Amino acid sequence: MVTALCEAAPSPLVSVVMPAYNASGLIKASIHSILAQSFTNFEVIIVDDGSTDDTLEIAHSYAAADPRVRVVSQQNAGVASARNHGIRIATGRYIAPIDADDLWHRERLARHIEALEAAGESAVVVYSPFYIVDEEGLVISASHDYHMTGCVLFRHLFYNAVGNGSGMTFRRNAVTWDAPYEPSLRARGAQGCEDFLIQLKLALNGEYVHVPEYLIGYRRHPENMSANIVAMKRSRVLALAEIRPYIAWPWRWAVDWSMLKEVGILLRFGLKRDGLAFLIQRPEPLVSTIGTAAALLLCLPHAVLLRIERVLQSRQRIPKGTPGQPFEGASAPVESPSVPRVFVSPGYHLLKLMDRRIGYRAVAAFDKNHVPHTDRTTTSQQ
């Protein structure tokens, strides 16, 4: 039996948006982790995406017991459509997405809102690293933590700072385009990277803030979309193709390199048909990448090449977390393990330099409501 936890605030500062489709097995734990937050000035909007199990009934039971919870339903249209539905009816200044199978530490909202408000209006996103957990809520491993702050546009093309759909909070007014999450990926058979795409679009519009504590429990189980590598890589390539026109042409090679990295992963896993089909359909990233790489190798002095080689040889060990440790979303102390900053290649340093020196000058026209940030100056970044 679900019990009421507190009265709803008349004007919630945060709108928590949860899309749900046939999530009856895990949604209760996710909702509990939201309602147990130490920060209480929020509303919860659960959007049932045409579930055929008892997900909708479970959601309504929480709404009946807690006035902060609202439930709406729609015909099945995909996760992006469900999230957009929730954002349209949200009343909070900040949007905090969460998937119906993920978990939050009880300090997640408090730390995020504190950091975002302290950073000022130039910051549009705050995020945290995450633990990968199993269906029982036990830790499998820990995510990479790149400590990206400020302008992260170029780095985020290659190194997904957020890494999942439940780990960020963003300003609602930072969404200056029509549909926050891109619904067309599902129509093209490539649902899965809607989170990555909105994160890139938000990176066009402002700065990122990083909270180093591991405040997210990201579920990994056979049913979630990230378990299908072919679909996820196809989705990521299409997401990059969506963002490519918004990068000024001298810098589009960075998007092209990222596309080819995803194709390389497909080829490495033996999925040659999928990888080659992409290169045939979109030859411009390959041409752009070969030309840029040749130019860089010809222009870089020998000392710089030696430095790159030394950096490659000094890769740091990536933490794996403590397998079997429970993710105590509602009661455990905030996990802040001593995690080394991971620089997996010299390319990270190049992208970091581009974020600092070029930043928003690389942004071309961005949809009908977007004003390019040619006059924006970036703050100091780590």
N, C-alpha and C positions, 0 to 999 in steps of 0.2 A: 504494500500500500504506500503510495507516494504522499508525503506530508508537505504542507506549505512551509516555506522557509523564511519568507519575509514579504513585505508589501512592495508592490511595484512602484518605482519612482515615477512621478508625474511626467518628467521629461528625461528619459534615460540618456546618459552620455554615450553609451555604447550599444550598438545593435549586434547581437550575436546571430549569425545566419547559418542555419544547418539544413542542407538538402538531405533528403532521406529517401532511399528506394530499397524496399525489402531488407530493412536493416534491423529486424526485430531481435535478432540474436545479440546485438552489441549496442543498440541505441540507448538502452537504460544506463549503462556505465558512462556513456558519453554525456548524457544529460545530467547525471549526478555530478560529474566533474565540472560542469558549467555552474550548476546551482550552488556548489560548494565554494565558489570563488570568494576570497576575502574582500574583493571589490564588488559592491552590490548594485551600483547605479547602472544597470543594464536591462535590456529586454532580450528575450530569446524568441527568434522566429524560426519555426520548424516548417519546412516546405516539403510536404509529401509529394513525391514525383510519380504518382500513380502506382503505389505499392500494391502487390497482390497478397501480401501476408498481413499480419496484424500490426505493422509499423504505425499506421495512422491511429489505431485505437490506443496504442501505448503513448503516443504523443499527446492525444487528447486527455489521457489520464493525468499527465503532468500539468497540462494547461488548466485543468479543473482544480488542481491543488495549489498552483502557484500563479499569481496574477502577472508575473513577469513573462510567462510563456504564452506565445500565440502560435496557433497551428493553422496553416492554410494548405490546400491540396490543389493539384492540377493533374491533367492528363500527362502520361509519361512523355517527357520531351527532353530528358537528359539533364545532367548535373549543372551545366552552364545556365540553362533556362530556369532551373529551380533556384539557383543562387541569385540570378537577376530578379526573379519574382520577389524573393525575400528582401533584396536591397531596395526595390521600388517602394515597398511598403514600410521600410525601416524609418525610424524617427531619430536615431542617434547620430551624433556628430562623427563617431568613428564606427567602422564596420570591422567585426572580428569573425571571419569565417571559420567554421569547423565542420569536418566531415562526420557523418553519423556513426563512424566506428572508431574515431580517435579520442584521445584523453588529454585533459589539461591539468597541470599542477594548479593548486588552489591560488597561487600567487601570479598566475599567468596574466590576467587582465590588469591587476594592480601594477605590475612591473612594466607592462607595455604602455599603459596610459601615462604613467609617471614619466617614462623616457620620451614619449612622443610629445607631450606638452612641454617638457623641459627643453626639447630641441628647437621649438618654434615652428612657425608656419612653413619654413623652407623644407622641413621634413614631412614626408607624406606616408611613409611606411616604417613600422617597427617590427622586428622579427627576432626569433630565438632559435638556437639549434634544438635538435630533438633526439629522443631515444626511439629506436625501432622496437616495437613490442609485439608479442604474439597475441593470439586470441584470448589468452588467460591474463593478459596485462603484464607479462614478464618480459624484461629487457632482453633483446637479442643482440643489439649493438648500438653504438652512438653515431650520430651523423658527423660529417666533417664540419668544422666551424672556421670559416675564413675571416671572421671579424670584419666584414665589409661594412663601411659606413660612408656617408656623404653621397656623392654621385657614384653609382655602381653600374652604370649602363653597360659599359664594355665588359666588365668582369662578369656580370650576370648572364651575358650571352653564353659564356663557357662554364662558369662555376655557379650553379644555381644556389644562391645564398639561402633561400627559404626552404626549398626542397620538398614541400608538401602543401596541402591546401588548408592546414589548420594552424600554421605557425606564424602568421602575420596579422597585424592590425593596421588598417589604413584610413586616412581621412576620406570621408564620403565626398567632400567637394573636390578631391583630387581626381575623381573620375570625370573627365571632360568629354568622353565619347558616349555614344548612344547606349550600347550594351556593355556593362562592366566585364562580364565573362563572355567569350566568343562562342555563340551557339552553333556556328557553321562547322566546327571541327567534327561534331557528332554526325552532321549530315554528310560529311565527306568520309565517314568511316574511320575517324581518327580522334575519338574522344579520349581525353587523358591529360593533356597538357594545357587545359584552360587556365589552371593556376599559374603556370610558368608564363603564359602569354600576358595575363593581367599584371603580373609582377614586372615584366619588361615594359609594358605601357606605363605603369606607375613610375618606373625608373626614368622614363622620358619626361615625366612631369615634376619630379622633385627628388629629394634626398632620402636615403635609408638610414635608420637608426638601429643599432645592434644591442640586444640585451643578452649577455653571455650565458645566463643560466639555462639549463636544459629543462624547459617548461612544457614541452609537448611530448605526448606519447603517440607515435605514428604507427598505426596497426599494419602489420603485414600478414595477409592471409590469402588463400587461393582465389577468393572472390573479388578482391579489390583490383582496380584497373591497372595499377602499376606492376602486377604480376605478369602481364603480357608484354614482353619486351618488344615484339614487332610492332604492336599497336602503339606503344608509348614512343618508340623512336619515330614512327611515321607521324604521330601527333606532334612531336617536338620539331620535326623538320617543317611541318606546315605552320606551326606557331612562329618559327623563325622567318618563314616566307612572309607571314602576315606583318611582321615588324620591319622587314627589310626596306619597304618604301619610305618609312619614317626616319631612316638614317640617311644623312646627306651622302651623296655618291662617293666622295673621296674616302669615306670610312666604311662603306658597305662590305669591303673585303673582310671585316671582322665578323659580320653576320655569315658570310660565305664560308669562312673557315669553320665556324661553329656548325653549319649545316654538314660540311664534309666530315667533321668529327663524328657526327651521328651516323652518317653513311659508313664510316670506317668501323663503327661498332657493329653495325649490321653485317658487314663483310667478315669481321672477326668471329662472329658467332655462326658463320657458315651460311648466312642468309644472303647469298650472292644475288639471287634473283631480285630481292627487294632493293638491295643497295644499287645494283646496276640500273634498275628501272628508274630510280630517282635521278641518277646521273644523266640518263637519256632524256628524261622529262625536263630537267633543269640543268643544262650544261653550264650556265653562266657562273655558278659558284666555283666549279672546277677551273674554268678559264681564269677567273679572277684570282683564285688562290695560287695557282701555278705562277702567274705573273708577279704577284706580290711577293711570294716566297723567293723567287729568283732575284727580284730587285733588292730585297733585304739582304740576301746572302752576298750579293755583289757590292753592296754599300757598306756593310758592317766591317769595321776594322778587325784585324786578327785578335787584338786584346779583348774585344767585346765577345767574340766567338769563344775564346778560352774561358771567359767569365760565365757564359751560358753553360758551357760544359761542366764547370765546377758546381754551379747551382743544381744542375741535373743530378750530379753525383751525391748531393747532400740532402736528398729527400728525407723529410722527417717521418717518423713512424706515426701512423694514423691510429687514434684510440678506438678501441672496439667496445667500450662500455664493460659492464659486469654482467655477463650472461646469467639469466635466472633471477636477477634482482627484480622485485616487483616495482612497477611504476606507481607509486602511491600518490595518485593525482589529487586526493582530497586531504591527505594528512602528512605526507612525508616532508622533511625539510627541503628547501630548494637545493637541487643538485647543481653544484658549480665545480665540476672536476677540473683539475689542472690540465688543460688541453693545449698542446702546442699549436701555434698557428701553422696551418698546413699550406705550403707553397709547392704544388705538385709539379710545376714546370716554370721555366723562365718566362713562358707566355703570360703567366699571372702577373709578373712584374711589369711587363709591357702594357697589359690591359689596365693595370692600376695607374701607370703613368699617363695613359690616354684619358682615363677618367679624371685625373687631376688637371692635365694640361688642356685637354680639348673639351671634355664634359658636354654641356648642353649645346655647345656650338655645333655638335654633330647631329643635332635634331633637325630634321626637315619638317615640312608641314605635317601636322598630325591631326587628321580628321577635321571636320568642318568647325568644331568648337575649340580647336587647340591653337594656342598662341605659342610659337616657338620661343624657347627660353634663351634667346640670343643675348639678353641683357642680364641673365642670372649669373651670379658668381658662386662657386662652390665653397663650402666651408672646409675646414681641415679634415683630412681623412686618414684613417689608419691603414 
